[in-house]
Amino acid sequence: MAAPAMSDEAAVRTVLARYASAYDRLDAPAAQAVWPSVDAGALTRAFEGLAEQHVTLSACTVDVRGSSARASCTGSARWAPKVGNGAVRTERRAWTFDLSRTGTGWQIESARVR
């Protein structure tokens, strides 16, 4: 039974990597592909205000329980706004993701950042 849990954990980690990649590329449709319930319009508007962004998810712990999972990650977000002085900012962050298994894999149901 341990092998399927590892496979699920790897699949969840892949979803998290796709989330970070979408945020790095300022790509709202790619973010919505792994987080279908995200407000893509609001995310698009937020991304339009940024010149660049880089999200680093590290030290992620993943807890898979049947068809649901929770991932807790620490890391950082680095971004530069298009307006103002455009100074790059970096902040340490902590993310909590709730995910569910679908017929085709895993998807994010909610994401909280602090």
DSSP file (Angstrom, degrees, kcal/mol; ACC not computed):
  #  RESIDUE AA STRUCTURE BP1 BP2  ACC     N-H-->O    O-->H-N    N-H-->O    O-->H-N    TCO  KAPPA ALPHA  PHI   PSI    X-CA   Y-CA   Z-CA
    1    1 A M     >        0   0    0      0, 0.0     4,-1.2     0, 0.0     0, 0.0   0.000 360.0 360.0 360.0 -20.8    0.0    0.0    0.0
    2    2 A A  H  >  +     0   0    0      1,-0.2     4,-2.1     2,-0.2     5,-0.2   0.859 360.0  62.5 -66.1 -34.7    3.0    2.3    0.5
    3    3 A A  H  > S+     0   0    0      1,-0.2     4,-2.4     2,-0.2    -1,-0.2   0.924 102.1  48.0 -60.9 -47.1    3.7    2.5   -3.3
    4    4 A P  H  > S+     0   0    0      0, 0.0     4,-2.9     0, 0.0    -1,-0.2   0.901 110.2  53.1 -61.2 -37.5    0.3    4.1   -4.3
    5    5 A A  H  X S+     0   0    0     -4,-1.2     4,-2.8     2,-0.2    -2,-0.2   0.912 109.8  48.0 -62.6 -41.0    0.7    6.7   -1.5
    6    6 A M  H  X S+     0   0    0     -4,-2.1     4,-2.7     2,-0.2    -1,-0.2   0.906 111.2  50.9 -64.5 -40.4    4.2    7.6   -2.8
    7    7 A S  H  X S+     0   0    0     -4,-2.4     4,-2.2     2,-0.2    -2,-0.2   0.916 112.0  47.0 -62.8 -42.8    2.7    7.9   -6.3
    8    8 A D  H  X S+     0   0    0     -4,-2.9     4,-2.5     2,-0.2    -2,-0.2   0.911 111.4  51.3 -64.1 -42.2    0.0   10.2   -5.0
    9    9 A E  H  X S+     0   0    0     -4,-2.8     4,-2.5     1,-0.2    -2,-0.2   0.921 110.3  48.8 -61.5 -43.0    2.5   12.2   -3.1
   10   10 A A  H  X S+     0   0    0     -4,-2.7     4,-1.8     1,-0.2    -1,-0.2   0.896 110.8  50.9 -63.1 -39.5    4.6   12.6   -6.3
   11   11 A A  H  X S+     0   0    0     -4,-2.2     4,-1.9     2,-0.2    -2,-0.2   0.899 110.0  49.4 -65.8 -40.3    1.5   13.6   -8.2
   12   12 A V  H  X S+     0   0    0     -4,-2.5     4,-2.3     1,-0.2    -2,-0.2   0.920 109.6  51.8 -63.5 -43.5    0.6   16.3   -5.6
   13   13 A R  H  X S+     0   0    0     -4,-2.5     4,-2.1     1,-0.2    -1,-0.2   0.857 107.1  53.9 -62.2 -34.3    4.2   17.6   -5.7
   14   14 A T  H  X S+     0   0    0     -4,-1.8     4,-2.2     2,-0.2    -1,-0.2   0.909 107.4  50.3 -65.1 -42.0    3.9   17.8   -9.5
   15   15 A V  H  X S+     0   0    0     -4,-1.9     4,-2.2     2,-0.2    -2,-0.2   0.913 109.9  50.7 -61.5 -42.7    0.7   19.9   -9.2
   16   16 A L  H  X S+     0   0    0     -4,-2.3     4,-2.4     1,-0.2    -1,-0.2   0.892 109.5  50.4 -62.9 -39.4    2.5   22.2   -6.7
   17   17 A A  H  X S+     0   0    0     -4,-2.1     4,-2.4     1,-0.2    -1,-0.2   0.889 109.9  50.3 -65.6 -38.4    5.3   22.6   -9.2
   18   18 A R  H  X S+     0   0    0     -4,-2.2     4,-2.4     2,-0.2    -2,-0.2   0.878 109.1  52.4 -66.8 -37.0    2.9   23.5  -11.9
   19   19 A Y  H  X S+     0   0    0     -4,-2.2     4,-2.1     2,-0.2    -2,-0.2   0.953 111.6  45.3 -60.4 -51.0    1.2   26.1   -9.6
   20   20 A A  H  X S+     0   0    0     -4,-2.4     4,-2.3     1,-0.2    35,-0.4   0.900 112.6  51.5 -61.8 -40.8    4.6   27.7   -8.9
   21   21 A S  H  X S+     0   0    0     -4,-2.4     4,-2.1     2,-0.2    -1,-0.2   0.903 108.2  51.3 -63.2 -41.8    5.5   27.7  -12.6
   22   22 A A  H  <>S+     0   0    0     -4,-2.4     5,-2.8     1,-0.2     4,-0.4   0.908 111.7  47.2 -62.0 -41.9    2.2   29.3  -13.6
   23   23 A Y  H ><5S+     0   0    0     -4,-2.1     3,-0.7     1,-0.2    -1,-0.2   0.871 109.9  53.6 -67.8 -36.4    2.8   32.1  -11.0
   24   24 A D  H 3<5S+     0   0    0     -4,-2.3    29,-0.5     1,-0.2    -2,-0.2   0.892 113.4  42.6 -62.2 -39.3    6.4   32.5  -12.3
   25   25 A R  T 3<5S-     0   0    0     -4,-2.1    -1,-0.2    -5,-0.1    -2,-0.2   0.450 108.1-124.9 -87.1  -0.8    5.1   32.9  -15.9
   26   26 A L  T < 5 +     0   0    0     -3,-0.7     2,-0.7    -4,-0.4    -3,-0.2   0.923  58.5 154.4  54.9  45.7    2.2   35.2  -14.7
   27   27 A D     >< -     0   0    0     -5,-2.8     4,-2.0     1,-0.2    -1,-0.2  -0.833  26.4-179.1-113.7  91.3   -0.1   32.7  -16.5
   28   28 A A  H  > S+     0   0    0     -2,-0.7     4,-2.7     1,-0.2     5,-0.2   0.894  82.9  53.8 -61.1 -43.2   -3.6   32.7  -15.1
   29   29 A P  H  > S+     0   0    0      0, 0.0     4,-1.4     0, 0.0    -1,-0.2   0.893 109.3  49.3 -60.2 -37.0   -5.0   30.0  -17.4
   30   30 A A  H  > S+     0   0    0      2,-0.2     4,-0.8     1,-0.2    -2,-0.2   0.883 111.1  49.9 -67.9 -37.0   -2.1   27.7  -16.4
   31   31 A A  H >X S+     0   0    0     -4,-2.0     4,-1.5     1,-0.2     3,-0.8   0.916 109.6  51.2 -64.7 -42.0   -2.8   28.4  -12.7
   32   32 A Q  H 3< S+     0   0    0     -4,-2.7    -1,-0.2     1,-0.2    -2,-0.2   0.783  98.8  66.5 -67.3 -25.7   -6.5   27.6  -13.3
   33   33 A A  H 3< S+     0   0    0     -4,-1.4    -1,-0.2     1,-0.2    -2,-0.2   0.837 115.0  28.5 -63.5 -32.1   -5.5   24.3  -14.9
   34   34 A V  H << S+     0   0    0     -4,-0.8    74,-3.6    -3,-0.8    -2,-0.2   0.573 132.3  38.0-102.2 -12.9   -4.3   23.1  -11.5
   35   35 A W    ><  +     0   0    0     -4,-1.5     3,-2.1    72,-0.2    -1,-0.2  -0.652  68.4 176.9-136.1  75.3   -6.6   25.2   -9.4
   36   36 A P  T 3  S+     0   0    0      0, 0.0     4,-0.2     0, 0.0    -1,-0.1   0.753  76.5  55.4 -57.7 -28.5  -10.0   25.2  -11.3
   37   37 A S  T 3  S+     0   0    0     71,-0.5    -5,-0.1     2,-0.1    72,-0.1   0.489  79.4 116.2 -86.9  -0.9  -11.9   27.3   -8.6
   38   38 A V  S <  S-     0   0    0     -3,-2.1     2,-1.4    -7,-0.1     3,-0.1  -0.357  80.2-109.6 -64.9 147.2   -9.4   30.2   -8.6
   39   39 A D     >  -     0   0    0      1,-0.2     4,-2.5     2,-0.1     5,-0.2  -0.654  37.0-172.3 -77.4  93.9  -10.9   33.5   -9.8
   40   40 A A  H  > S+     0   0    0     -2,-1.4     4,-2.7     1,-0.2    -1,-0.2   0.833  79.7  55.1 -62.9 -34.0   -9.0   33.6  -13.1
   41   41 A G  H  > S+     0   0    0      2,-0.2     4,-2.3     1,-0.2    -1,-0.2   0.937 110.8  43.8 -64.3 -46.4  -10.2   37.2  -13.8
   42   42 A A  H  > S+     0   0    0      2,-0.2     4,-2.3     1,-0.2    -2,-0.2   0.891 114.5  50.5 -65.2 -39.1   -8.8   38.5  -10.5
   43   43 A L  H  X S+     0   0    0     -4,-2.5     4,-2.8     2,-0.2    -2,-0.2   0.909 108.9  51.6 -66.2 -41.0   -5.6   36.6  -11.0
   44   44 A T  H  X S+     0   0    0     -4,-2.7     4,-2.3     1,-0.2    -2,-0.2   0.929 110.6  48.6 -59.4 -45.7   -5.2   37.9  -14.5
   45   45 A R  H  X S+     0   0    0     -4,-2.3     4,-0.8     2,-0.2    -2,-0.2   0.906 111.9  49.1 -62.5 -41.2   -5.6   41.5  -13.2
   46   46 A A  H >< S+     0   0    0     -4,-2.3     3,-0.9     1,-0.2    -2,-0.2   0.929 112.2  48.2 -63.4 -44.4   -3.1   40.9  -10.4
   47   47 A F  H >< S+     0   0    0     -4,-2.8     3,-1.9     1,-0.2    -2,-0.2   0.856 102.9  62.5 -64.8 -34.7   -0.6   39.4  -12.9
   48   48 A E  H 3< S+     0   0    0     -4,-2.3    -1,-0.2     1,-0.3    -2,-0.2   0.749  98.6  57.5 -63.5 -22.3   -1.1   42.4  -15.2
   49   49 A G  T << S+     0   0    0     -3,-0.9    33,-2.6    -4,-0.8    34,-0.5   0.460  96.0  82.0 -85.2  -1.4    0.2   44.7  -12.5
   50   50 A L  E <   -A   81   0A   0     -3,-1.9     3,-0.1    31,-0.3    29,-0.0  -0.857  55.7-164.7-110.8 139.5    3.5   42.8  -12.2
   51   51 A A  E    S-     0   0A   0     29,-3.4     2,-0.3    -2,-0.4    -1,-0.1   0.807  82.8 -13.0 -81.3 -34.2    6.6   43.0  -14.4
   52   52 A E  E     -A   80   0A   0     28,-1.3    28,-2.1     2,-0.0    -1,-0.3  -0.983  60.3-171.7-160.7 161.4    7.9   39.7  -13.0
   53   53 A Q  E     -A   79   0A   0    -29,-0.5     2,-0.4    -2,-0.3    26,-0.3  -0.974   4.5-168.9-157.2 145.9    7.3   37.2  -10.3
   54   54 A H  E     -A   78   0A   0     24,-3.0    24,-2.6    -2,-0.3     2,-0.5  -0.960   6.5-165.5-140.5 123.7    9.1   34.2   -8.9
   55   55 A V  E     -A   77   0A   0    -35,-0.4     2,-0.6    -2,-0.4    22,-0.2  -0.929   2.7-166.4-109.7 127.1    7.5   31.8   -6.4
   56   56 A T  E     -A   76   0A   0     20,-3.0    20,-1.7    -2,-0.5     2,-0.6  -0.957   1.1-169.0-115.5 115.6    9.7   29.2   -4.6
   57   57 A L  E     +A   75   0A   0     -2,-0.6     2,-0.3    18,-0.2    18,-0.2  -0.917  22.2 159.9-101.1 119.6    8.0   26.4   -2.8
   58   58 A S  E     +A   74   0A   0     16,-3.6    16,-2.2    -2,-0.6    -2,-0.0  -0.882  49.5  28.9-134.4 167.3   10.4   24.6   -0.6
   59   59 A A  E    S+     0   0A   0     -2,-0.3     2,-0.4     1,-0.2    -1,-0.2   0.898  76.5 178.2  49.7  48.1   10.2   22.3    2.4
   60   60 A C  E     -     0   0A   0     13,-0.2     2,-0.5    -3,-0.2    13,-0.2  -0.677  17.3-160.0 -84.0 130.6    6.7   21.0    1.4
   61   61 A T  E     -A   72   0A   0     11,-2.7    11,-2.4    -2,-0.4     2,-0.5  -0.936   8.9-160.7-106.0 135.4    5.1   18.4    3.5
   62   62 A V  E     -A   71   0A   0     -2,-0.5     2,-0.5     9,-0.2     9,-0.2  -0.967   9.7-171.1-121.9 128.1    2.4   16.4    1.8
   63   63 A D  E     -A   70   0A   0      7,-2.8     7,-2.0    -2,-0.5     2,-0.5  -0.945   8.4-167.3-120.8 107.5   -0.3   14.4    3.6
   64   64 A V  E     +A   69   0A   0     -2,-0.5     2,-0.4     5,-0.2     5,-0.2  -0.829   9.4 176.6 -98.0 129.2   -2.4   12.2    1.4
   65   65 A R  E >   -A   68   0A   0      3,-3.2     3,-1.5    -2,-0.5     2,-0.4  -0.824  59.7 -66.7-133.7  93.6   -5.6   10.7    2.8
   66   66 A G  T 3  S-     0   0    0     -2,-0.4    -1,-0.1     1,-0.3     0, 0.0  -0.484 118.9  -7.1  66.6-119.4   -7.6    8.8    0.3
   67   67 A S  T 3  S+     0   0    0     -2,-0.4    34,-2.7    -3,-0.1     2,-0.3   0.250 128.4  65.2 -97.1  13.1   -8.9   11.2   -2.3
   68   68 A S  E <   -AB  65 100A   0     -3,-1.5    -3,-3.2    32,-0.2     2,-0.3  -0.924  57.7-176.7-130.8 160.1   -7.8   14.3   -0.5
   69   69 A A  E     -AB  64  99A   0     30,-2.0    30,-3.0    -2,-0.3     2,-0.4  -0.990  13.9-152.4-150.7 154.2   -4.4   15.8    0.4
   70   70 A R  E     -AB  63  98A   0     -7,-2.0    -7,-2.8    -2,-0.3     2,-0.4  -1.000  11.6-168.8-129.5 133.9   -3.0   18.8    2.2
   71   71 A A  E     -AB  62  97A   0     26,-2.5    26,-3.1    -2,-0.4     2,-0.5  -0.983   3.5-166.2-122.9 133.5    0.4   20.3    1.4
   72   72 A S  E     +AB  61  96A   0    -11,-2.4   -11,-2.7    -2,-0.4     2,-0.4  -0.983  16.6 176.0-119.3 124.8    2.2   22.8    3.6
   73   73 A C  E     - B   0  95A   0     22,-2.5    22,-3.0    -2,-0.5     2,-0.3  -0.951  19.9-157.9-130.2 145.9    5.1   24.6    2.1
   74   74 A T  E     +AB  58  94A   0    -16,-2.2   -16,-3.6    -2,-0.4     2,-0.3  -0.805  40.7 107.5-109.9 163.4    7.5   27.4    3.1
   75   75 A G  E     -AB  57  93A   0     18,-1.9    18,-2.5    -2,-0.3     2,-0.3  -0.960  55.1 -79.6 166.7-148.1    9.3   29.5    0.6
   76   76 A S  E     -AB  56  92A   0    -20,-1.7   -20,-3.0    -2,-0.3     2,-0.4  -0.976  14.3-144.3-148.9 160.0    9.4   32.9   -0.9
   77   77 A A  E     -AB  55  91A   0     14,-2.4    14,-2.4    -2,-0.3     2,-0.4  -0.999  15.9-172.5-126.1 131.2    7.8   35.2   -3.4
   78   78 A R  E     +AB  54  90A   0    -24,-2.6   -24,-3.0    -2,-0.4     2,-0.3  -0.991  17.1 158.7-124.0 130.3    9.8   37.7   -5.4
   79   79 A W  E     -AB  53  89A   0     10,-2.4    10,-3.2    -2,-0.4   -26,-0.2  -0.982  30.3-151.5-150.3 159.7    8.0   40.3   -7.6
   80   80 A A  E     -A   52   0A   0    -28,-2.1   -29,-3.4    -2,-0.3   -28,-1.3  -0.990  23.6-134.4-133.4 124.5    8.4   43.6   -9.3
   81   81 A P  E     -A   50   0A   0      0, 0.0   -31,-0.3     0, 0.0   -32,-0.1  -0.391  10.2-134.3 -74.3 155.4    5.4   45.8  -10.0
   82   82 A K  S    S+     0   0    0    -33,-2.6     2,-0.2    -2,-0.1   -32,-0.1   0.802  89.0  56.2 -75.7 -29.9    5.0   47.5  -13.4
   83   83 A V  S >  S+     0   0    0    -34,-0.5     3,-0.9     2,-0.0     2,-0.2  -0.533  96.5  22.4-101.7 168.6    4.1   50.8  -11.7
   84   84 A G  T 3  S-     0   0    0      1,-0.2     0, 0.0    -2,-0.2     0, 0.0  -0.482 125.6 -28.9  77.2-149.6    6.0   52.9   -9.2
   85   85 A N  T 3  S-     0   0    0     -2,-0.2    -1,-0.2     1,-0.1    -2,-0.0   0.553  76.3-131.2 -82.3  -5.8    9.7   52.5   -9.0
   86   86 A G    <   +     0   0    0     -3,-0.9    -2,-0.1     1,-0.2     2,-0.1   0.664  42.9 170.7  68.5  15.5    9.5   48.8  -10.1
   87   87 A A        -     0   0    0      1,-0.1     2,-0.3    -7,-0.1    -1,-0.2  -0.360  35.9-117.6 -64.0 135.4   11.7   47.8   -7.2
   88   88 A V        -     0   0    0     -8,-0.2     2,-0.4    -2,-0.1    -8,-0.2  -0.555  31.2-163.1 -74.0 133.3   11.9   44.0   -6.7
   89   89 A R  E     -B   79   0A   0    -10,-3.2   -10,-2.4    -2,-0.3     2,-0.4  -0.919   6.6-166.1-117.6 146.0   10.5   42.8   -3.4
   90   90 A T  E     +B   78   0A   0     -2,-0.4     2,-0.4   -12,-0.2   -12,-0.2  -0.999   9.3 177.4-131.3 132.7   11.1   39.4   -1.8
   91   91 A E  E     -B   77   0A   0    -14,-2.4   -14,-2.4    -2,-0.4     2,-0.2  -0.995  30.7-120.2-134.8 141.0    9.1   38.0    1.1
   92   92 A R  E     -B   76   0A   0     -2,-0.4     2,-0.3   -16,-0.2   -16,-0.3  -0.562  41.3-176.1 -70.7 142.1    9.1   34.7    3.0
   93   93 A R  E     -B   75   0A   0    -18,-2.5   -18,-1.9    -2,-0.2     2,-0.4  -0.929  24.6-148.3-138.7 161.5    5.8   33.0    2.7
   94   94 A A  E     -B   74   0A   0     -2,-0.3    20,-2.4   -20,-0.2     2,-0.4  -0.998  18.7-164.2-131.1 130.7    4.0   29.9    4.0
   95   95 A W  E     -BC  73 113A   0    -22,-3.0   -22,-2.5    -2,-0.4     2,-0.4  -0.882  10.1-165.4-115.4 144.5    1.4   28.2    1.8
   96   96 A T  E     -BC  72 112A   0     16,-2.3    16,-2.5    -2,-0.4     2,-0.4  -0.988  13.4-170.4-126.8 122.4   -1.3   25.6    2.7
   97   97 A F  E     -BC  71 111A   0    -26,-3.1   -26,-2.5    -2,-0.4     2,-0.5  -0.927  12.1-160.0-113.9 134.1   -2.9   23.8   -0.2
   98   98 A D  E     -BC  70 110A   0     12,-2.4    11,-3.6    -2,-0.4    12,-1.7  -0.964  22.6-177.5-107.6 130.6   -5.9   21.5    0.0
   99   99 A L  E     -BC  69 108A   0    -30,-3.0   -30,-2.0    -2,-0.5     2,-0.3  -0.856  14.9-155.9-127.2 159.1   -6.2   19.2   -3.0
  100  100 A S  E     -BC  68 107A   0      7,-2.4     7,-2.2    -2,-0.3     2,-0.4  -0.977  23.3-115.8-134.2 151.1   -8.5   16.5   -4.3
  101  101 A R  E     - C   0 106A   0    -34,-2.7     5,-0.3    -2,-0.3     2,-0.2  -0.690  34.2-172.9 -83.6 134.3   -8.1   13.6   -6.6
  102  102 A T  E >   - C   0 105A   0      3,-4.4     3,-0.6    -2,-0.4    -1,-0.0  -0.555  44.6 -89.0-112.4-177.9  -10.0   13.8   -9.8
  103  103 A G  T 3  S+     0   0    0      1,-0.2     3,-0.1    -2,-0.2    -2,-0.0   0.742 128.7  36.8 -64.1 -21.9  -10.5   11.2  -12.6
  104  104 A T  T 3  S-     0   0    0      1,-0.2     2,-0.3     0, 0.0    -1,-0.2   0.396 128.2 -69.8-113.3   1.7   -7.4   12.5  -14.3
  105  105 A G  E <  S-C  102   0A   0     -3,-0.6    -3,-4.4     2,-0.0     2,-0.3  -0.994  74.3 -30.0 150.4-142.1   -5.1   13.3  -11.3
  106  106 A W  E     -C  101   0A   0     -2,-0.3     2,-0.3    -5,-0.3    -5,-0.2  -0.861  45.9-175.5-117.2 149.4   -5.0   15.9   -8.5
  107  107 A Q  E     -C  100   0A   0     -7,-2.2    -7,-2.4    -2,-0.3     2,-0.4  -0.983  31.0-106.1-141.4 154.7   -6.1   19.5   -8.4
  108  108 A I  E     -C   99   0A   0    -74,-3.6   -71,-0.5    -2,-0.3    -9,-0.3  -0.644  27.1-179.7 -79.1 131.0   -5.9   22.3   -5.9
  109  109 A E  E    S-     0   0A   0    -11,-3.6     2,-0.3     1,-0.4   -10,-0.2   0.770  71.3  -2.2 -96.4 -38.0   -9.2   23.1   -4.1
  110  110 A S  E     -C   98   0A   0    -12,-1.7   -12,-2.4     2,-0.0    -1,-0.4  -0.993  57.1-162.7-153.2 152.7   -7.9   25.9   -2.0
  111  111 A A  E     -C   97   0A   0     -2,-0.3     2,-0.4   -14,-0.2   -14,-0.2  -0.992   6.0-169.4-139.1 129.3   -4.6   27.7   -1.3
  112  112 A R  E     -C   96   0A   0    -16,-2.5   -16,-2.3    -2,-0.4     2,-0.4  -0.966   4.9-166.8-120.4 136.3   -3.8   30.0    1.6
  113  113 A V  E      C   95   0A   0     -2,-0.4   -18,-0.2   -18,-0.2    -2,-0.0  -0.966 360.0 360.0-123.4 136.3   -0.8   32.1    1.8
  114  114 A R              0   0    0    -20,-2.4   -19,-0.1    -2,-0.4    -1,-0.1   0.312 360.0 360.0-141.3 360.0    0.6   33.9    4.9
